[in-house]
Amino acid sequence: MMRILVTGSDGQIGHELLKTLAPLGEVVGITRADGDLASPEVVDSLLERFRPGVVVNPAAYTAVDQAEGEETVARGLNAGLPEKLARWAEANGALLVHYSTDYVYAGNGEAPMPESEPTAPLSVYGKTKLAGDEAILAHSPSAVILRTSWVYGARGRNFMLTMLKLAAERNELKVVADQWGAPTPAWLIAQVTALVIRARLLGNDAIRGVYHLTCRKATSWCGLAREIIRLAGERGAPLKMGEQRVFPIPTSEYPAPAPRPKNSRLDVSRIEQALAIQLPDWKAALGVTLGDWHKD
């Protein structure tokens, strides 16, 4: 039975991968408890111990603002780890699936960006993630890189859970309204990852390189917050406020150490065509995710 190694398996994407990839093989999850994945020696030891046929890498340094003062640490996980995995995968005939981010782009304009969009990251986080992408493309041409945006889920730490917590504590919220993207739940990322792996196992070697993977359509952070609160209220969540109490503000009124792209819209037509699928729009996917949260 083929072995699939999932790094960062205690994160929100990793958690979903452990469940979703189970029909494809023996899934082994790696967490911080297994060692420092920024250490090449630790990674070598884990790879030689498990000898996977597929490596799926959601592990990353994702503290965007904190990365501005911890570039060396961020680079270790976001660039060093992907390079190590890519070199091992290429040398051992394994498939590597890696996750990237909208932060590799400057985010100009308003149109959805294709995979050919020039990269121009604004932050340390974006720069280190791009370095990881470039290392993978250089050392494992058969690897698949899935660039996603605004990831959230029913567990962990993310925007949806933060908004639900604040809406239960406050009478109003102010949320940035001039950054646009496609909120994408962890479960959808895991499902599409499973389709990618299955296609490759069935011999579709044309699926390789960079693909955008997000929900369809787009919204602002303010629009997302309003929809989260509206849907949660409909499901009977104990909130102190409704969506009408979420007020828009510009990015300039919410300063942060790391600059964000204002346009995070990604064109997903390439992966839809490659896998013969249609990705859901962000509102439909949010409804599913809130349903999972409400059951918990």
N, C-alpha and C positions, 0 to 999 in steps of 0.2 A: 504494500500500500504506500503510495507516495506521501512524503512528509512535507508539510507546509509550515514554515517558520514565520511567526508573526511577532515583530518587535513592538515594544510599547503596548502590549496586549491589555494593560489595565487602563488605557486611555479610552476616550469615547469611540474612536474609530476601531481601535484594537478590540474592544469589547464586542462590538458588532461583528467583526471579522471572525472571531472565535466561533460564533454561532453559525454565521452564514457560509463559511468555507468548509464546515464539517463534512458535507456530502462529497467533497472533492478529494479528501485524503485525511491523513492523520495530522491534525492541527496542533502545533506546539507553540504556546505563548511565552514570550520573554518579557520580563519586567525589570525595573530597577533592582529588585531583590536578587536578580540573577547576575548582576554586575554592572559596571559603568560602561554603557555602550559607546561612550566617547573614547574609550581605551581600545586601541587596535588589538592589544593582546587578549583582552576579554572577548572581543568580537571573534577573533580567530579561534579561540578556545570553544566558544559556543557553536560556531559553524562546523568545526571538525567533530564536535560531540554529536550534533544532530544530523549532519549531512543532508540538508533538505534539498528537495527537487525544485521547490518554489520558496522564495523569500519575499515576504510582504512587509514593507517598512513604513508604518505610520509614526514611528518614534521620531521626535523632533524637539528642538528647543522652541517653544511657542510663546514665551513671555515677550511679546513684541516690544513693549516699552523698556523692560528690564534689559533686553538685548543691547540697547544703545550703550550701556555701560559694561556689558559682559560679552564683548564680541568674541573673545577667545573661546569662552565656554560655548556660546551659540554656534561658532564655527565647528567645534568638535562634533556636535550632534548633527548639525544641518549640512555640513560639507564632508567632514572626515568619515563619519559613519556611512553615508551613501557611497563614497568612493571605495571604502573597504568592502562593502557588500557587492558592489559592481565588479570589482576585480575578482572576488571569490566566485561569484556567479558565472562570470565568463570563463574562468579557468576550470570550473567543475560542471559546466553544461546545465546550470540551473537558471530558472526564470526569476528575474527581479522585478517586482512591482513596487513603485515608490510614489509618494504623494508630495506634490508641490503646491504652490499657492499663487493667488492673484497678486500678491505683494511683489512678485518679480517684475511687474509692469509699472510704468509711471502712472497709468490710469488717466490718460488725457481723453478728452472728447466724451461722447455719450453712446457711441455704437458698441455692440458686443465685439470683443477682440478675438480674432482667430489665433491659432497656435503660432502663426507666422509673425504676429505682432512683435516688434523689437522690444527686447527686455531692457528695463531701465529702473531698477529698484530704488526706492526713496529711503529705505531704512536699513539698519544693520540686519534685522531679521530677513528682509527681502534679499539682501546681498548674499547672506550666508545660504539661504535656500537656493538661490540661483547657482551658487558655486557647487552645491550638491547636484543639481540637475546637470550642470556641465560636466562634472566628473563622471556621472553615470553614462551620459551620451558618449563620452570619450573612451570609457573602459568596458562598457557592456552594450554594444549596439542593439542587442536583442531585447533589452529591458523596456518596460512600459512605465512612463511617468504620467500620473494623473494629476493635473492641476485643478484645484478646487477653490472654493471661496466660502466665507461666512459659515463655517462648520458649527453645527450645534447638535444636541441630542437630549434624550430624556434622563441622562445621567452625566456626572462629571461637572465641569465648570464651563459655562458657555452663556451666550447672550440671552437665550430663551429662559434659562433657569434664573438668571440674574433679574430679568424683567418681572418674572412671576414673584420672586422674593420681594422686590421693591414695591410692586403693586399691592402686595399684601400688607406693606408697612406704611406706605405714604399715600397722600391724597392727590398728588400730581407728580409728573415726571417731565423732564426736559431731555430730548434725545436728538442727536445730530440728524439733519435732514438733507444735507448736500453731499453725502457719500452714497453711491448706488451699487448694488450687487445682487447676487442671487443666493439667498439663504439655502444651505444644503445640509440635510440631516445625515448623520453618521450611518444610519441604516441603509440609505440609498447608495452611499459610497461603497459600503461593503457588498451590496447586491451587484453593483456594476463590476466591482473587482472580481467577484465570483464568475461573472460572465466572461470577463477578459481571460481569466485563468483557464476556464473551460474551453474557450475558443483556441487558446494556444495549445492546450493538451490534445485537442482534436486536430492539430496540425496547421492552424491558421497562423503562420509565421509572419504574415503581413501586418498583424497587429503588433506594432512596436513603436518606440519613440514617444513623443509628447501628445497627450490628449487633454482637452478641457472636460471637466466633469462637474457640472453644477445642475441645479434645477433650472427649468426654463423661466423666462420672464425675470423681472427685477423689481426691486423696491429700495427705499432708503432705510436706514436704521430706525428712523422715526416710524415709517410705514410698517416695518416689521414689528416694532414694539406695540403699535396699536392693534395689529392683527393677533398677536400673541394674547394680549389682554382681552380682546373681544371674544376670541374662541374659548379661552379659559373661563371667562365669565359665563358663557353659554353652557359650559360643562359643570357649572356650579362651584368653581374654585372660590375659596374665601378671600376675595380681593376687596380692598378699601376703595378702589377707583375703577372707572371704566375707560375705554379707549379714548373717549373725548377729553380726558384729562392728561393726555400725552401731548406735549407741546413741542413744535419743531424749533431747533436752534442751528446756527451754522457751525461748521468745524471750528471757526475762530473763537467761539464761546466755550469750547471744550478742549483746551490745550492739552497736548500729550507729548512726551519726549520723542516718540517716533512718528514721523509723518505717515499718513495713510493715503493710498490712491483714492481719488474721488470717483473714478469710474472703475468698478470691478466687474463689469458685465463681461462674461466670457461666452464666446460662440461655441456651442456644444454639438454642432452639426457633424463634425468629423467622427466623434465617438458613436453618435447615433447611427450614422451610416455604416461604420465598421462592424457594429454589433447588431444591426437591424432592430433597434429599439427606439422608443420615444420616451424621453425623460419627462417626469411630471413637472407642472409649474410649482412655484415655491409655496403657494397657498395650500394646494392639495397636500403637498408633502408635510407642511406644518401641521395640518389637521391630523394626519396619521401620527406624527411625533407627539403631539399633545395628548392624543388618545393613549399612547404608551405611558406618558408621564402620569396621566390621571388614574390609570390602573394601578400605578405604584403607590 
